Structures are given as C-alpha cells and as structure tokens.
Amino acid sequence: MVNHSWYTVHLRPLADDELLARLEALVVQERENLIEVIEHLMEIDGRDIIFDKGYSSLYQYCRIKLGYGEQAAYARIRAARAAVDFDNVLPRLRAGQLHLEAIIRLYPYLTIENQTEILERAQGATTRDILGLVAELGGG
C-alpha cells in the first residue's frame, strides 16, 4: 500500500461536509487559475515573444517549458485564441458556465453574430451535448 502521509494527516480527520467544502473551494481556485493561465497565453500569443525565447510555437513552449501534455497545451491555447476573438468566452468560462472542452470544440463555428446564441446553448452542456451541437453546426 502506498504511504499517503499528507493525505492521511490532513484530509482523513475532516468531517464529510468540511472535506466537500474544501474540494469545492479548490475547484473555484482551479478555475480562477485556469482563467489567469489563459489570459497570460492571450497576451503572450499577441506579443509573439515565444520565438525570441527559442520556441517555434506557443504550443511547443507550453509543452516544453510549461510541461503541459499535448491535449492540455492545445486546449489552453485554443481557449486563449477563442477568448481573443470572442468576448463572450472568458466570462462564461470564469463563471463555470462553459468547460474547456466546449470552448475548443465550438471555437471553429463561432462568429461575432452567433457567439451569444451558441455559447448560451452550450452552457452547462456535457461533452456529448457539445458534440451534438458541433454536428448540428456542420462539424459532422
């Protein structure tokens, strides 16, 4: 059995309600951190400073320097670019109304004219729902 000393000492003694409350607070903090990462990527992408640091792309920088896996790097860059192009993306992500998967799947189908309607339809949707919406929008 693996020794989880921190876990055992710090989490095991918590009452169920306290454990759940702490997890929920961590998820809010995680979402806020994700927003900040995306905002930083937006600015870095706009400045094109990655090339000066020896990276061939923002993706390569996220993979090598930041240590993200392929999907995590792709998702954050795609969300950053969607947020630059469409002003409804970041506030909905921040509020927890959209998840990262929804943003990266819907981004190619968003326009200035349809962003509000599509993002409203995507609020609270599961990935399966998002895939259905993508298919409806012509993404097969």
Disulfide bonds with the S-S distance in Angstrom:
none
